[in-house]
């Protein structure tokens, strides 16, 4: 059984930028996907140059260390052998720095080149609201059976002011290949309708809390005002829950 997200814990939070990268697969399909930035040729060239300089620095550093050692043994330790040895050590010890320099430079070039795309990505991200979505999908197994998955994409807080999603399989039904196709289809559609209803209820709960939070915040950003706004959101949500308890249950 999945945890139930508390809307009050999520109001006032913004989508974590990780949802554009490593957490992208945690997003529900219903929100879509961000515009992809076109591949940058300049980035590939800069990264390749960084890798080349890394290799050259390592090889040259090893050679200078050996030259310094051999010269010191054969001709005696002097300024030339010491300098070659020290420079070689510096090159060997810092050769990976070229990789980081290349990465920083490539990111800077890519940021300027794709500034408009990144701005649209952030605008798309900002529109995602933190309430659970339940989605239903099917997959065909090797033996020909069909598995119906019910997956909850649950929002969770990250840091002080942001949120991401976690993907949780709530239900998994395996239907034999001998089962009538109409029965499997009907069951999948029933689960989709139930998922849509549950998602809508969660959206309404979040909107009630978010509206009360925004009304109480009144444009102020201090911690005390946010605390009071969250209390107002909790009160509004509690009022809605109590009102629903007095009504008959939903019947599809």
FENFEN-V718213 format. One record per residue. N is the residue number from 0. RES is the residue in one small letter. SS is DSSP state (H for helix, E for strand, C for the rest). PSI is psi in radians with two decimals (none if undefined). D_FIRST is the distance of its C-alpha to the first C-alpha in Angstrom with 2 decimals. Layout:
N_RES_SS_PSI_D_FIRST + N_RES_SS_PSI_D_FIRST
//
This chain:
0_x_C_2.22_0.00 + 1_x_C_2.67_3.82 + 2_x_C_2.65_6.66 + 3_x_C_2.20_9.06 + 4_x_C_2.38_12.39 + 5_x_C_1.99_15.37 + 6_x_H_-0.57_18.24 + 7_x_H_-0.54_20.83 + 8_x_H_-0.26_19.89 + 9_x_H_-0.31_20.54 + 10_x_C_2.52_23.67 + 11_x_C_-0.04_26.82 + 12_x_C_2.72_25.28 + 13_x_E_2.65_26.53 + 14_x_E_2.35_24.95 + 15_x_C_2.42_25.35 + 16_x_H_-0.21_28.05 + 17_x_H_-0.35_25.95 + 18_x_H_-0.21_24.38 + 19_x_H_-0.14_27.84 + 20_x_C_-1.73_27.77 + 21_x_C_-0.39_25.28 + 22_x_C_0.18_22.16 + 23_x_H_-0.64_23.50 + 24_x_H_-0.12_21.20 + 25_x_H_-0.22_18.14 + 26_x_C_2.50_19.64 + 27_x_C_2.58_18.75 + 28_x_H_-0.49_21.65 + 29_x_H_-0.46_22.40 + 30_x_H_-0.11_23.93 + 31_x_C_-2.87_26.29 + 32_x_C_2.61_27.71 + 33_x_C_2.75_30.43 + 34_x_C_2.32_34.03 + 35_x_C_2.41_34.90 + 36_x_C_2.39_37.88 + 37_x_C_2.58_40.70 + 38_x_C_2.46_41.50 + 39_x_C_2.11_44.19 + 40_x_H_-0.66_47.25 + 41_x_H_-0.68_48.41 + 42_x_H_-0.79_45.21 + 43_x_H_-0.70_45.79 + 44_x_H_-0.74_49.41 + 45_x_H_-0.76_48.67 + 46_x_H_-0.70_46.01 + 47_x_H_-0.71_48.45 + 48_x_H_-0.70_51.22 + 49_x_H_-0.71_49.09 + 50_x_H_-0.69_48.36 + 51_x_H_-0.81_52.09 + 52_x_H_-0.58_53.15 + 53_x_H_-0.83_50.72 + 54_x_H_-0.76_52.36 + 55_x_H_-0.75_55.85 + 56_x_H_-0.72_55.29 + 57_x_H_-0.85_54.06 + 58_x_H_-0.81_56.97 + 59_x_H_-0.68_59.55 + 60_x_H_-0.78_58.30 + 61_x_H_-0.74_58.58 + 62_x_H_-0.79_62.07 + 63_x_H_-0.68_63.24 + 64_x_H_-0.80_61.98 + 65_x_H_-0.72_63.89 + 66_x_H_-0.78_66.94 + 67_x_H_-0.74_66.95 + 68_x_H_-0.82_66.70 + 69_x_H_-0.77_69.36 + 70_x_H_-0.66_71.69 + 71_x_H_-0.64_71.36 + 72_x_H_-0.76_72.23 + 73_x_H_-0.87_75.08 + 74_x_H_-0.06_76.70 + 75_x_C_2.69_75.49 + 76_x_C_2.15_72.96 + 77_x_C_-3.08_73.93 + 78_x_H_-0.64_72.36 + 79_x_H_-0.81_71.64 + 80_x_H_-0.70_69.75 + 81_x_H_-0.75_67.76 + 82_x_H_-0.78_66.90 + 83_x_H_-0.75_65.81 + 84_x_H_-0.79_63.66 + 85_x_H_-0.75_61.98 + 86_x_H_-0.69_61.41 + 87_x_H_-0.74_59.92 + 88_x_H_-0.73_57.52 + 89_x_H_-0.76_56.44 + 90_x_H_-0.71_55.84 + 91_x_H_-0.74_53.85 + 92_x_H_-0.40_51.78 + 93_x_H_0.18_50.98 + 94_x_C_-0.53_50.80 + 95_x_C_-0.27_47.01 + 96_x_H_-0.52_47.75 + 97_x_H_-0.57_48.94 + 98_x_H_-0.77_45.46 + 99_x_H_-0.69_44.08 + 100_x_H_-0.77_47.10 + 101_x_H_-0.71_46.62 + 102_x_H_-0.78_42.91 + 103_x_H_-0.77_43.73 + 104_x_H_-0.77_46.64 + 105_x_H_-0.72_44.69 + 106_x_H_-0.68_41.90 + 107_x_H_-0.77_44.63 + 108_x_H_-0.78_46.37 + 109_x_H_-0.66_43.18 + 110_x_H_-0.71_42.24 + 111_x_H_-0.70_45.66 + 112_x_H_-0.71_45.75 + 113_x_C_0.52_42.36 + 114_x_H_-0.73_42.37 + 115_x_H_-0.71_42.00 + 116_x_H_-0.78_39.06 + 117_x_H_-0.60_37.23 + 118_x_H_-0.71_37.99 + 119_x_H_-0.60_36.48 + 120_x_H_-0.78_33.35 + 121_x_H_-0.63_32.94 + 122_x_H_-0.73_33.64 + 123_x_H_-0.76_30.99 + 124_x_H_-0.72_28.45 + 125_x_H_-0.37_29.37 + 126_x_C_-0.13_28.53 + 127_x_C_2.21_24.76 + 128_x_C_2.54_22.91 + 129_x_C_1.22_19.72 + 130_x_C_2.67_17.32 + 131_x_C_2.52_14.19 + 132_x_E_2.37_15.20 + 133_x_E_2.24_13.45 + 134_x_E_2.56_15.75 + 135_x_E_2.31_16.40 + 136_x_E_2.90_18.72 + 137_x_E_2.73_20.31 + 138_x_E_2.51_21.86 + 139_x_E_2.22_24.61 + 140_x_C_2.99_24.44 + 141_x_C_-0.55_27.64 + 142_x_C_0.09_28.16 + 143_x_C_-0.12_28.11 + 144_x_C_2.77_24.78 + 145_x_E_2.22_22.63 + 146_x_E_2.27_18.96 + 147_x_E_2.15_17.07 + 148_x_E_2.34_14.32 + 149_x_E_2.03_12.08 + 150_x_E_2.25_11.61 + 151_x_E_2.21_10.59 + 152_x_E_1.78_13.30 + 153_x_E_2.22_12.39 + 154_x_E_2.45_15.55 + 155_x_E_2.52_16.03 + 156_x_E_2.54_19.39 + 157_x_E_2.39_21.91 + 158_x_C_-2.66_25.21 + 159_x_C_-0.57_26.82 + 160_x_C_0.29_26.91 + 161_x_E_3.05_24.75 + 162_x_E_2.76_21.27 + 163_x_E_-3.00_19.73 + 164_x_E_2.65_16.65 + 165_x_E_2.47_13.97 + 166_x_E_2.15_12.95 + 167_x_E_2.23_9.48 + 168_x_E_1.98_9.37 + 169_x_E_-0.58_6.77 + 170_x_E_2.49_9.15 + 171_x_E_2.05_12.37 + 172_x_E_2.24_15.24 + 173_x_E_2.20_18.55 + 174_x_E_2.25_21.66 + 175_x_C_2.59_24.93 + 176_x_C_-0.28_27.94 + 177_x_C_-0.21_29.79 + 178_x_C_2.43_27.57 + 179_x_C_2.39_29.46 + 180_x_H_-0.63_28.81 + 181_x_H_-0.66_28.87 + 182_x_H_-0.72_26.00 + 183_x_H_-0.75_23.80 + 184_x_H_-0.76_24.89 + 185_x_H_-0.69_24.26 + 186_x_H_-0.72_20.67 + 187_x_H_-0.73_20.05 + 188_x_H_-0.63_21.77 + 189_x_H_-0.78_19.85 + 190_x_H_-0.63_16.51 + 191_x_H_-0.70_18.37 + 192_x_H_-0.75_19.63 + 193_x_H_-0.68_16.31 + 194_x_H_-0.71_15.07 + 195_x_H_-0.72_18.38 + 196_x_H_-0.76_18.13 + 197_x_H_-0.70_14.75 + 198_x_H_-0.72_16.25 + 199_x_H_-0.68_19.41 + 200_x_H_-0.74_17.94 + 201_x_H_-0.64_16.35 + 202_x_H_-0.76_19.75 + 203_x_H_-0.71_21.67 + 204_x_H_-0.76_19.83 + 205_x_H_-0.74_20.60 + 206_x_H_-0.67_24.15 + 207_x_H_-0.84_24.88 + 208_x_H_-0.73_23.98 + 209_x_H_-0.69_25.79 + 210_x_H_-0.73_28.86 + 211_x_H_-0.66_29.22 + 212_x_H_-0.83_28.86 + 213_x_H_-0.68_31.52 + 214_x_H_-0.63_33.79 + 215_x_H_-0.48_33.71 + 216_x_H_-0.69_34.18 + 217_x_C_0.68_37.46 + 218_x_C_-0.06_37.96 + 219_x_C_2.63_37.99 + 220_x_C_0.19_36.09 + 221_x_C_2.76_36.64 + 222_x_H_-0.69_33.85 + 223_x_H_-0.72_34.83 + 224_x_H_-0.65_34.75 + 225_x_H_-0.65_31.29 + 226_x_H_-0.78_30.11 + 227_x_H_-0.64_31.76 + 228_x_H_-0.71_30.32 + 229_x_H_-0.63_26.73 + 230_x_H_-0.73_27.61 + 231_x_H_-0.66_29.01 + 232_x_H_-0.72_25.87 + 233_x_H_-0.72_23.80 + 234_x_H_-0.74_26.42 + 235_x_H_-0.72_26.38 + 236_x_H_-0.72_22.61 + 237_x_H_-0.71_22.86 + 238_x_H_-0.72_25.78 + 239_x_H_-0.73_23.97 + 240_x_H_-0.77_21.01 + 241_x_H_-0.66_23.64 + 242_x_H_-0.71_25.65 + 243_x_H_-0.57_22.85 + 244_x_H_-0.45_22.25 + 245_x_C_-0.16_25.92 + 246_x_C_2.74_25.75 + 247_x_C_2.67_24.88 + 248_x_C_2.69_21.52 + 249_x_C_2.40_21.73 + 250_x_C_2.15_23.07 + 251_x_C_none_23.28
//
